[in-house]
Amino acid sequence: MRTRTTRPRPVPTPPRKILHVDMDAFYASVEQRDDPTLRGKPVVVAWKGARSVVCAASYEARKFGVRSAMPAVRAERLCPQAIFVPPDFTRYKAVSRQVREIFARHTELIEPLSLDEAYLDVTTAKSALPSATATAEAIRAAIREETQLTASAGVAPNKFLAKIASDFRKPDGLFVVRPREVLDFLAPLPIGRLPGVGKVMEGKLVALGLATVGDLRAFAATELEQRFGRWGRRLHELSLGIDDHPVTPDRPTLQVSAEDTFEHDLTLDELEPHIHRLAEKAWAAHQREAQEGRIARTVVLKLKTADFHTLTRSLTPTQRPGSAHELADLACALRERVERPAGSRYRLVGVGLAGFVGADSYQAQADLFD
């Protein structure tokens, strides 16, 4: 008589509860809060000038089409009555720390994306609130009371859904996507709302007749993979609302850098003094990382051409740079790898350090070659 072994059934993992909290027009709102004369007016956080770009725009300015990352001169044309305010990142960072202290009352799983937004995993929250929605409401209320600013939030079973949801009721809003609602929520959305689908990819998908996420979901997954490789498979997963990426607190720095946009375009030969100046800034940022036991091994040179094409060149030398001067020399040498016509001009240059490893690990590798 054969004995059957009964295997225990796996216990289904309950859905995660993820928040995406996004401060509303953050830099501009801080300026309006701190200067009452700016309230209700179109505020653009940017230096004026032909080479400046918009850091942030108040909702009053956005009505005229002003958006962050747009050239300041274009913003001025769109909204001649705009009030330009130079950015004050010291104040913005101080407010950001306040907001993160509020987050920390509810969870230790906080993944900052920038000064003004973050993911929070509240599946097992520190507070005794009954739901993720209640937690989001409590966070937004605390931000309003303690900073006199507003934030919007999305609540969903994963990160990419939470991020989309946080934009649905902006400003000062809350939107919840429950697990049973995921497919219906995604289906009518334009395909460009999916993370990683930029203008070029959106154009390729629209050319296949795929205008919405629902269209993408109905398209054969095998054909997507044949056309776009692993990214095609990922697109199909996103159309189903699948995203297993966890909230990762305290993500290590991947790169430190400094860059500058010029008043007038420069040739490669004219960049040297600017590279040396930026190397000093990048090296200072690297030294702060080094105090935490992390060492960068790769030198990065970034250039933006007069016609807005971005170029990067990198080098991982046998011996890492030991000073700002050595960093600058290596970055200057990377200009020789820029295969552009002689006389090409550049509107931006950046110097960076990447490839961080632990100091102990770096020393152990170096000892192998002594």
DONULO-353796 format. One line per field, with one value per atom (N, C-alpha, C): x, z, y; atom name. Coordinates in pm, whole numbers. Each point is the difference from the previous one (the first is absolute). Example, Ala and Ser with C-alpha at 12.3 -4.5 7.8 and 13.67 -1.06 7.14 Angstrom:
x: (1319_-89_90_-35_82_-77)
z: (780_0_0_-72_6_73)
y: (-569_119_120_105_119_109)
at: (N_CA_C_N_CA_C)
This chain:
x: (86_-86_89_-26_83_-49_97_-34_13_-100_4_53_89_53_-78_-59_-76_91_17_86_-81_60_-73_-17_-116_-26_68_62_64_-103_35_-90_14_-109_11_50_91_55_-102_-35_-97_59_-83_51_74_101_70_-86_29_-70_104_-1_103_-60_68_-38_104_-45_89_-48_86_-35_82_-69_64_-44_97_-31_-48_-96_-61_83_49_79_100_80_73_81_99_86_-82_-92_-81_-92_-53_-88_76_126_82_20_27_19_-127_-115_-126_-35_35_-24_83_126_93_-10_-62_-20_-146_-81_-144_-34_90_-29_-1_53_4_-123_-81_-113_-104_-47_-99_57_134_64_82_24_79_148_47_138_79_116_91_131_37_126_110_80_107_79_126_74_-41_-10_-30_124_-20_114_-20_77_-18_31_87_43_-69_-85_-64_-119_-29_-118_-89_-127_-97_17_19_6_-140_-91_-138_-88_-128_-97_-123_-52_-122_-117_-111_-115_-55_18_-43_81_130_84_-27_-34_-26_-119_-93_-116_42_118_52_89_11_83_142_33_136_19_111_30_145_30_137_83_129_100_-13_-95_-14_99_56_87_-72_72_-62_-50_71_-44_-134_-23_-130_-109_32_-98_-39_98_-27_-89_19_-85_-143_-13_-133_-76_75_-64_81_-19_80_-13_-112_-21_57_68_56_102_3_98_109_121_112_68_17_64_118_121_113_-17_39_-20_86_-55_70_-6_94_-7_22_65_18_-135_-88_-134_-81_10_-77_43_129_50_-48_-8_-47_-145_-84_-140_-11_84_-1_31_94_32_-121_-72_-121_-100_-19_-98_43_128_46_-11_11_-22_-146_-91_-141_-19_63_-7_47_111_64_-85_-103_-91_-87_-9_-92_70_123_72_149_80_143_35_-96_23_-36_96_-18_105_-43_93_-16_85_-9_39_-76_34_67_-33_54_-38_24_-36_-151_-78_-144_-88_60_-87_71_-82_56_-105_51_-85_7_-113_-5_-71_59_-67_-64_-133_-72_-78_48_-66_-9_109_2_42_-97_29_32_81_33_-118_-79_-115_-115_-95_-112_-119_24_-110_-56_-130_-64_30_52_20_108_45_97_-60_-130_-67_2_-30_2_141_100_138_34_-41_26_-69_-124_-72_70_49_69_130_72_125_-28_-99_-32_-45_-78_-46_117_95_116_88_16_78_-65_-131_-71_15_-14_5_141_99_136_86_-34_80_-79_-133_-88_10_26_6_-94_-28_-87_75_-50_57_-114_26_-94_55_-89_45_-79_68_-63_19_-104_6_-30_87_-17_77_-18_73_147_43_141_43_128_60_-50_0_-33_-147_-87_-142_-18_73_-11_46_106_51_-100_-61_-103_-118_-40_-117_22_123_23_-22_2_-17_-147_-89_-139_-80_32_-80_84_106_86_-72_27_80_-84_69_-61_-107_34_-98_52_-93_31_-79_69_-68_44_-96_27_-33_96_-25_7_-117_-6_38_49_44_-104_-126_-103_-30_51_-30_113_110_121_-24_-56_-16_-92_-112_-94_63_82_66_97_76_103_-56_-104_-44_-15_-67_-23_117_104_109_78_44_88_127_51_113_125_6_112_5_-105_1_80_33_78_145_62_139_93_90_95_-47_-127_-51_12_110_22_-64_31_-62_34_126_41_-73_2_-67_-151_-56_-143_-35_85_-24_2_95_8_-123_-49_-117_-127_-12_-117_-1_119_9_-52_0_-56_-149_-56_-142_-27_102_-14_1_-118_-11_-20_-61_-29_65_3_55_-86_-130_-88_36_33_43_126_93_127_-24_-91_-30_-57_-79_-63_96_113_98_80_37_69_133_16_123_122_-16_113_46_-93_38_68_-48_68_145_21_135_86_-59_76_43_-87_29_95_-19_72_85_14_84_-59_89_-43_-93_22_-85_-144_-16_-135_-72_74_-59_-38_89_-27_-124_-15_-119_-128_2_-119_-29_103_-20_-60_51_-54_-146_-36_-140_-94_57_-77_12_75_17_102_92_99_127_41_125_46_106_47_115_35_111_-35_83_-30_37_-58_45_136_99_138_47_5_45_150_39_143_76_-48_72_138_104_134_17_83_30_67_-50_58_105_-17_93_-7_114_3_53_-56_40_-31_58_-29_0_-91_-6_-37_23_-26_-44_-96_-46_57_55_72_-90_41_-69_18_120_30_64_-36_54_152_67_146_49_124_63_61_43_63_123_81_122_-31_-114_-35_-61_-21_-68_93_130_91_-16_-2_-15_-132_-104_-131_3_69_12_74_107_74_-88_-80_-87_-106_-60_-104_58_124_64_17_27_11_-131_-112_-131_-31_25_-28_88_125_91_-46_-49_-51_-118_-88_-113_50_102_57_60_65_63_-104_-118_-108_-41_-4_-29_113_125_115_-3_-55_-12_-95_-89_-93_57_126_64_-26_-33_-29_93_62_99_-47_15_-35_122_-19_113_-9_-116_-20_-16_72_-9_-96_-89_-102_8_-2_-9_-132_-78_-129_4_-50_-6_-138_-46_-123_34_-29_35_-91_39_-80_-140_-14_-133_-64_44_-65_20_99_32_93_-29_81_99_127_106_62_34_74_118_111_119_49_45_42_128_70_126_16_34_33_150_81_145_45_119_56_13_43_11_-102_-92_-105_61_-69_53_10_110_23_-21_-41_-20_-90_-49_-81_81_130_85_13_21_10_-133_-109_-132_-16_38_-11_85_123_88_-59_-56_-61_-123_-81_-119_39_104_48_46_69_49_-114_-115_-114_-53_38_-42_52_112_57_-88_-92_-91_-130_-10_-121_20_-68_17_-104_30_-86_86_-61_78_78_118_80_-82_10_-76_-139_-42_-131_-3_-118_-12_-97_18_-73_-60_-122_-71_8_43_5_116_64_100_-24_24_-13_114_39_105_-56_22_-56_90_-35_66_-107_22_-98_72_-76_60_43_-91_34_14_103_17_40_-11_45_150_45_143_81_-51_72_13_-108_0_100_2_93_145_29_136_42_-94_32_33_-75_29_137_28_127_118_-17_109_38_-96_29_108_12_92_126_16_120_119)
z: (0_0_0_-96_-17_93_72_91_-72_9_-63_100_-51_83_-33_99_-21_20_-108_9_51_92_48_-111_-6_-101_39_-96_34_44_102_48_-91_-61_-91_73_-66_58_-15_108_-12_-81_-70_-80_88_-56_71_-2_95_8_-17_-118_-37_-16_54_-20_-87_-85_-65_41_70_50_-77_-56_-88_45_41_40_-122_21_-111_-34_-128_-48_107_46_126_13_-88_16_-7_-97_-15_121_55_117_123_15_112_-15_-122_-22_30_-40_27_148_67_144_75_-38_72_-39_-113_-44_-39_92_-26_-125_-43_-120_-126_7_-118_-11_105_0_-104_-74_-104_-129_-8_-118_-73_-130_-76_36_77_48_-77_-48_-70_77_48_74_-102_-27_-99_1_-41_-29_-137_-17_-132_-87_-129_-89_-110_-106_-119_26_100_23_119_68_119_-37_88_-18_124_-16_108_99_127_105_44_6_42_-41_-10_-34_87_49_80_-90_60_-80_-80_52_-75_-127_5_-120_-94_56_-84_-92_40_-85_-134_-5_-123_-77_50_-68_49_108_54_75_-25_63_44_95_44_-114_-1_-99_-133_-12_-121_5_-113_2_59_83_67_-100_-112_-98_-60_-17_-52_104_126_107_4_-23_2_-118_-114_-115_24_60_27_104_97_111_32_-77_20_140_67_134_111_-38_100_88_127_96_14_-42_8_136_65_131_-9_36_-5_102_-33_93_124_110_129_55_-42_32_148_70_144_70_-37_60_-44_-127_-50_70_21_69_145_65_139_8_-93_-1_-34_-93_-36_121_84_122_93_11_82_-48_-131_-58_23_-13_20_146_91_141_23_-74_9_-55_-114_-57_102_69_90_120_29_110_-37_-129_-48_-53_-51_-56_-9_5_-23_-147_-75_-141_-85_-14_-73_-110_-122_-113_-64_39_-61_-147_-83_-142_-28_80_-12_128_4_121_22_-106_13_-19_-14_-15_54_39_56_-7_-3_18_146_52_135_-6_66_16_138_5_128_19_-63_16_148_72_145_58_24_42_149_38_141_76_-67_64_7_86_22_-89_-111_-89_-72_-31_-49_-144_-83_-141_-60_-120_-71_-38_-31_-33_120_117_121_28_-28_20_-94_-126_-97_42_49_45_119_93_118_-40_-94_-46_-66_-86_-68_98_100_101_81_35_78_-82_-128_-87_-6_-15_-8_130_114_129_35_-28_48_-98_-129_-98_-72_19_-72_-152_-41_-141_-24_-126_-31_-77_13_-72_-56_-112_-58_20_7_26_-83_-37_-64_87_10_78_-95_0_-96_48_-68_40_-43_-85_-39_-34_-30_-14_-124_-114_-120_-2_57_10_98_110_100_-59_-82_-60_-99_-82_-93_79_107_78_66_44_73_-88_-131_-93_-35_44_-44_64_123_70_38_-74_31_-33_77_123_122_108_131_-6_-65_-15_41_5_35_-93_-59_-87_38_10_45_-112_-28_-94_80_21_75_-91_57_-85_-101_40_-92_-111_13_-97_-101_16_-78_-150_-50_-144_-58_67_-49_7_103_14_-116_-35_-102_-142_-28_-139_-82_50_-87_-4_78_7_-131_-42_-117_25_-102_16_52_-24_47_151_71_146_66_-75_58_19_111_23_-107_-48_-101_-143_-19_-135_-31_-66_-41_-135_-54_-126_-114_-7_-109_9_119_15_-18_51_-18_-148_-79_-144_-65_43_-56_34_123_42_-68_-13_-69_-146_-59_-140_-13_109_0_34_18_34_148_82_146_62_28_53_151_54_143_62_132_70_-29_-13_-36_-135_-98_-132_14_82_20_63_96_70_-97_-96_-95_-109_-15_-102_45_-94_35_70_117_76_-76_-73_-75_-110_-65_-105_58_117_65_31_46_34_-125_-108_-124_-52_15_-52_91_132_93_103_-16_92_141_99_140_35_-62_28_-45_-107_-45_104_61_106_120_31_113_-27_-123_-35_23_-38_21_150_80_146_55_-46_48_-39_-119_-42_90_67_95_143_18_133_84_-63_73_20_122_32_137_2_124_65_-54_58_141_98_138_23_103_48_64_-50_44_75_133_75_-13_13_3_-117_-120_-118_-6_-23_-4_-120_16_-108_-114_-121_-117_-66_13_-65_69_11_43_-118_-20_-117_19_-87_-7_-147_-40_-140_-12_-118_-22_-143_-19_-132_-28_-119_-30_-63_17_-65_-151_-44_-142_-21_-110_-29_-15_49_0_-77_-49_-63_108_-41_96_65_-80_54_106_-13_93_131_8_118_119_-22_105_132_2_131_69_-79_59_56_-68_50_134_11_125_113_-31_102_47_-95_35_71_-35_68_148_37_141_73_-62_62_10_-110_1_103_11_95_144_29_134_35_-97_23_21_-75_16_139_51_132_109_-18_98_-3_-120_-11_62_-22_52_153_63_146_46_-88_30_-44_-44_-38_-142_-92_-139_-93_-94_-91_-144_-81_-142_-84_-103_-84_-143_-44_-140_-17_-96_-33_-117_10_-104_-50_-131_-64_-76_27_-68_-82_-122_-88_-62_-22_-78_-116_-120_-119_-18_-92_-27_-47_-64_-45_97_130_111_1_-68_14_120_83_118_-28_35_-17_136_28_121_-37_65_-15_140_20_133_-8_113_10_142_13_131_2_50_-4_99_-24_91_141_7_128_1_94_4_25_-41_28_150_39_142_40_-94_31_-107_27_-99_-126_18_-115_-90_60_-79_-69_71_-61_-122_13_-112_-118_28_-109_-76_74_-66_-81_56_-72_-126_10_-119_-108_43_-96_-73_67_-63_-121_-13_-118_-129_11_-120_-53_84_-43_-61_-9_-58_-150_-73_-146_-66_4_-63_-95_-100_-92_74_-51_59_-4_107_7_58_32_65_130_33_120_99_126_109_94_41_87_147_28_138_14_117_35_143_27_135_30_125_46_115_-4_105_36_111_46_25_-47_13_36_-2_32_145_91_143_52_83_72_143_88_137_4_91_8_28_86_31_-124_-77_-122_-99_-13_-94_40_130_46_-22_21_-20_-147_-92_-142_-33_58_-30_50_114_58_-91_-80_-89_-102_-31_-106_55_132_59_-16)
y: (-120_120_124_87_119_111_58_109_134_80_133_103_80_109_127_56_123_120_74_118_120_73_117_103_56_103_131_66_127_103_73_104_121_46_114_125_68_123_112_66_110_114_76_111_101_57_107_126_87_129_109_62_96_139_98_140_68_89_95_139_72_133_103_99_98_140_81_137_79_88_74_124_3_116_43_-93_13_129_21_118_129_5_121_20_-109_10_49_-45_50_151_45_144_79_-52_68_-2_-108_-7_104_13_87_147_28_139_18_51_13_81_90_80_-85_-122_-88_-90_-5_-92_41_-100_24_55_10_57_-107_22_-99_10_-96_-2_-105_40_-92_-1_-118_-13_-28_102_-10_129_-11_122_48_130_54_-10_-17_-6_-101_16_-83_-146_-29_-137_-66_72_-54_-89_-96_-82_12_-30_12_-116_33_-104_-40_95_-27_117_-27_104_-16_110_-5_-39_-40_-40_118_121_119_15_-35_8_-116_-115_-118_20_86_28_59_61_59_-97_-123_-99_-8_71_-4_-131_-67_-128_-5_-85_-17_-58_33_-43_73_91_78_118_44_117_122_74_115_104_16_100_-40_-130_-44_25_-28_26_147_86_144_40_-65_29_-48_-119_-54_80_53_71_125_108_122_58_-26_56_-88_-109_-92_71_-39_53_-106_34_-94_12_-114_-5_-97_43_-94_-112_-123_-112_12_-49_-1_-142_-84_-141_-29_91_-19_-4_94_0_-121_-37_-113_-130_-15_-120_-5_116_5_-46_45_-41_-148_-47_-141_-88_44_-77_-4_111_2_-105_-4_-92_-145_-27_-139_-42_95_-32_-42_62_-39_-142_-29_-135_-103_31_-97_-36_80_-35_-120_-28_-103_-125_16_-115_31_-105_15_-26_-52_-32_121_92_125_6_19_12_138_94_134_-6_72_12_134_100_134_73_130_76_2_-17_24_-123_-120_-118_-124_-98_-123_-111_-124_-118_-42_-49_-55_-135_-99_-129_-2_2_2_-130_-108_-130_-37_24_-15_134_85_137_6_98_21_59_81_63_-101_28_-92_31_68_38_-123_0_-123_-37_92_-31_89_-39_82_135_0_127_94_-53_82_51_-82_43_116_-12_107_128_-12_120_65_-83_53_70_-57_62_134_4_125_107_-40_96_55_-87_44_95_-30_89_137_2_129_79_-70_69_46_-82_28_80_-3_74_108_3_92_-18_-123_-37_-118_-28_-113_-107_-123_-114_-84_-63_-95_-141_-97_-138_-98_-109_-114_-122_-83_-124_-114_-103_-110_-122_-114_-122_-1_94_3_143_13_132_75_-66_76_43_-82_39_116_-5_108_133_-5_123_59_-86_49_58_-70_42_136_28_125_122_-19_111_24_-91_5_113_37_101_121_26_115_130_107_1_-35_-34_-23_-109_-112_-105_-137_-95_-138_-91_-100_-95_-140_-92_-136_-99_-91_-110_-129_-63_-125_-117_-109_-114_-46_-3_-48_101_123_106_21_-71_29_-5_-108_-17_107_27_102_139_25_130_25_-103_17_5_-76_-22_128_106_117_99_-24_98_5_119_9_-82_-61_-90_73_130_78_17_-40_11_-112_-105_-109_44_-39_39_-56_85_-43_19_36_23_149_36_138_28_115_41_-95_-44_-88_-135_-63_-128_15_108_21_6_67_7_-137_-86_-134_-83_16_-77_50_131_56_-45_-11_-48_-142_-76_-136_0_119_9_-9_22_-12_139_52_136_2_-106_-5_-124_-2_-117_-123_21_-112_-59_86_-48_-85_49_-71_-137_-5_-126_-104_46_-93_-45_67_-34_-123_-85_-124_28_-58_21_-52_-111_-56_95_67_94_123_46_112_-35_-123_-42_-17_-46_-12_136_98_134_79_-14_89_-75_-132_-76_-4_3_-8_116_116_115_-27_-76_-37_-84_-94_-81_87_94_90_87_45_79_-79_-128_-83_-14_-18_-9_129_113_128_17_-47_13_-80_-103_-81_51_109_56_-72_-74_-78_82_15_70_-50_-80_-60_76_116_75_47_-34_42_146_58_131_-19_71_-19_124_-5_118_21_127_34_-61_26_-50_63_-80_58_93_100_93_-75_19_-64_89_131_92_135_66_140_81_118_76_147_79_144_36_88_39_147_54_142_22_90_41_140_17_124_106_122_112_-8_-42_-15_-137_-66_-133_6_-107_-5_-123_9_-115_-89_-120_-91_62_70_61_105_64_108_-52_-132_-55_-23_-4_-42_74_135_67_-33_-22_-36_-141_-91_-137_0_79_7_56_102_60_-100_-72_-96_-121_-37_-113_28_125_38_-30_36_-23_-149_-73_-145_-71_44_-63_25_120_31_-92_-23_-90_-144_-40_-133_-18_104_-11_-21_55_-24_-147_-60_-143_-83_45_-73_-8_105_-2_-110_-43_-109_-135_0_-126_-45_94_-37_77_-71_55_-17_105_-8_-31_-81_-44_53_46_35_151_55_143_16_99_21_144_16_131_6_103_18_128_-8_117_9_122_20_92_-45_75_121_87_120_-37_-119_-43_-100_6_-69_-152_-53_-142_-19_-99_-26_-112_25_-99_-28_-125_-34_-88_25_-83_-34_-125_-41_-82_-7_-73_-51_-128_-57_-29_94_-18_-107_-54_-100_57_125_70_112_-4_102_138_107_134_26_64_25_143_85_142_60_123_70_27_30_29_-123_-118_-123_-31_24_-21_90_127_93_-43_-44_-43_-119_-96_-116_40_92_45_77_82_73_-98_-106_-99_-71_-12_-67_76_128_76_-63_-72_-63_-112_-49_-107_54_130_61_10_-83_-6_90_128_100_83_64_81_110_31_107_130_74_125_-15_-124_-20_77_48_84_-66_35_-66_105_-28_94_-40_-124_-48_-97_3_-101_-44_-128_-53_-95_-6_-90_-82_-131_-84_-117_-64_-122_-105_-121_-107_-130_-110_-129_-10_36_0_-143_-21_-126_34_-98_21_22_87_31_-126_-88_-125_-87_-9_-79_56_132_63_-28_10_-22_-145_-93_-141_-26_63_-17_61_117_67_-84_-67_-81_-116_-48_-111_34_130_41_67_1_58_-93)
at: (N_CA_C_N_CA_C_N_CA_C_N_CA_C_N_CA_C_N_CA_C_N_CA_C_N_CA_C_N_CA_C_N_CA_C_N_CA_C_N_CA_C_N_CA_C_N_CA_C_N_CA_C_N_CA_C_N_CA_C_N_CA_C_N_CA_C_N_CA_C_N_CA_C_N_CA_C_N_CA_C_N_CA_C_N_CA_C_N_CA_C_N_CA_C_N_CA_C_N_CA_C_N_CA_C_N_CA_C_N_CA_C_N_CA_C_N_CA_C_N_CA_C_N_CA_C_N_CA_C_N_CA_C_N_CA_C_N_CA_C_N_CA_C_N_CA_C_N_CA_C_N_CA_C_N_CA_C_N_CA_C_N_CA_C_N_CA_C_N_CA_C_N_CA_C_N_CA_C_N_CA_C_N_CA_C_N_CA_C_N_CA_C_N_CA_C_N_CA_C_N_CA_C_N_CA_C_N_CA_C_N_CA_C_N_CA_C_N_CA_C_N_CA_C_N_CA_C_N_CA_C_N_CA_C_N_CA_C_N_CA_C_N_CA_C_N_CA_C_N_CA_C_N_CA_C_N_CA_C_N_CA_C_N_CA_C_N_CA_C_N_CA_C_N_CA_C_N_CA_C_N_CA_C_N_CA_C_N_CA_C_N_CA_C_N_CA_C_N_CA_C_N_CA_C_N_CA_C_N_CA_C_N_CA_C_N_CA_C_N_CA_C_N_CA_C_N_CA_C_N_CA_C_N_CA_C_N_CA_C_N_CA_C_N_CA_C_N_CA_C_N_CA_C_N_CA_C_N_CA_C_N_CA_C_N_CA_C_N_CA_C_N_CA_C_N_CA_C_N_CA_C_N_CA_C_N_CA_C_N_CA_C_N_CA_C_N_CA_C_N_CA_C_N_CA_C_N_CA_C_N_CA_C_N_CA_C_N_CA_C_N_CA_C_N_CA_C_N_CA_C_N_CA_C_N_CA_C_N_CA_C_N_CA_C_N_CA_C_N_CA_C_N_CA_C_N_CA_C_N_CA_C_N_CA_C_N_CA_C_N_CA_C_N_CA_C_N_CA_C_N_CA_C_N_CA_C_N_CA_C_N_CA_C_N_CA_C_N_CA_C_N_CA_C_N_CA_C_N_CA_C_N_CA_C_N_CA_C_N_CA_C_N_CA_C_N_CA_C_N_CA_C_N_CA_C_N_CA_C_N_CA_C_N_CA_C_N_CA_C_N_CA_C_N_CA_C_N_CA_C_N_CA_C_N_CA_C_N_CA_C_N_CA_C_N_CA_C_N_CA_C_N_CA_C_N_CA_C_N_CA_C_N_CA_C_N_CA_C_N_CA_C_N_CA_C_N_CA_C_N_CA_C_N_CA_C_N_CA_C_N_CA_C_N_CA_C_N_CA_C_N_CA_C_N_CA_C_N_CA_C_N_CA_C_N_CA_C_N_CA_C_N_CA_C_N_CA_C_N_CA_C_N_CA_C_N_CA_C_N_CA_C_N_CA_C_N_CA_C_N_CA_C_N_CA_C_N_CA_C_N_CA_C_N_CA_C_N_CA_C_N_CA_C_N_CA_C_N_CA_C_N_CA_C_N_CA_C_N_CA_C_N_CA_C_N_CA_C_N_CA_C_N_CA_C_N_CA_C_N_CA_C_N_CA_C_N_CA_C_N_CA_C_N_CA_C_N_CA_C_N_CA_C_N_CA_C_N_CA_C_N_CA_C_N_CA_C_N_CA_C_N_CA_C_N_CA_C_N_CA_C_N_CA_C_N_CA_C_N_CA_C_N_CA_C_N_CA_C_N_CA_C_N_CA_C_N_CA_C_N_CA_C_N_CA_C_N_CA_C_N_CA_C_N_CA_C_N_CA_C_N_CA_C_N_CA_C_N_CA_C_N_CA_C_N_CA_C_N_CA_C_N_CA_C_N_CA_C_N_CA_C_N_CA_C_N_CA_C_N_CA_C_N_CA_C_N_CA_C_N_CA_C_N_CA_C_N_CA_C_N_CA_C_N_CA_C_N_CA_C_N_CA_C_N_CA_C_N_CA_C_N_CA_C_N_CA_C_N_CA_C_N_CA_C_N_CA_C_N_CA_C_N_CA_C_N_CA_C_N_CA_C_N_CA_C_N_CA_C_N_CA_C_N_CA_C_N_CA_C_N_CA_C_N_CA_C_N_CA_C_N_CA_C_N_CA_C_N_CA_C_N_CA_C_N_CA_C_N_CA_C_N_CA_C_N_CA_C_N_CA_C_N_CA_C_N_CA_C_N_CA_C_N_CA_C_N_CA_C_N_CA_C_N_CA_C_N_CA_C_N_CA_C_N_CA_C_N_CA_C_N_CA_C_N_CA_C_N_CA_C_N_CA_C_N_CA_C_N_CA_C_N_CA_C_N_CA_C_N_CA_C_N_CA_C_N_CA_C_N_CA_C_N_CA_C_N_CA_C_N_CA_C_N_CA_C_N_CA_C_N_CA_C_N_CA_C_N_CA_C_N_CA_C_N_CA_C_N_CA_C_N_CA_C_N_CA_C_N_CA_C_N_CA_C_N_CA_C_N_CA_C_N_CA_C_N_CA_C_N_CA_C_N_CA_C_N_CA_C_N_CA_C_N_CA_C_N_CA_C_N_CA_C_N_CA_C_N_CA_C_N_CA_C_N_CA_C_N_CA_C_N_CA_C_N_CA_C_N_CA_C_N_CA_C_N_CA_C_N_CA_C_N_CA_C_N_CA_C_N_CA_C_N_CA_C_N_CA_C_N_CA_C_N_CA_C_N_CA_C_N_CA_C_N_CA_C_N_CA_C_N_CA_C_N_CA_C_N_CA_C_N_CA_C_N_CA_C_N_CA_C_N_CA_C_N_CA_C_N_CA_C_N_CA_C)
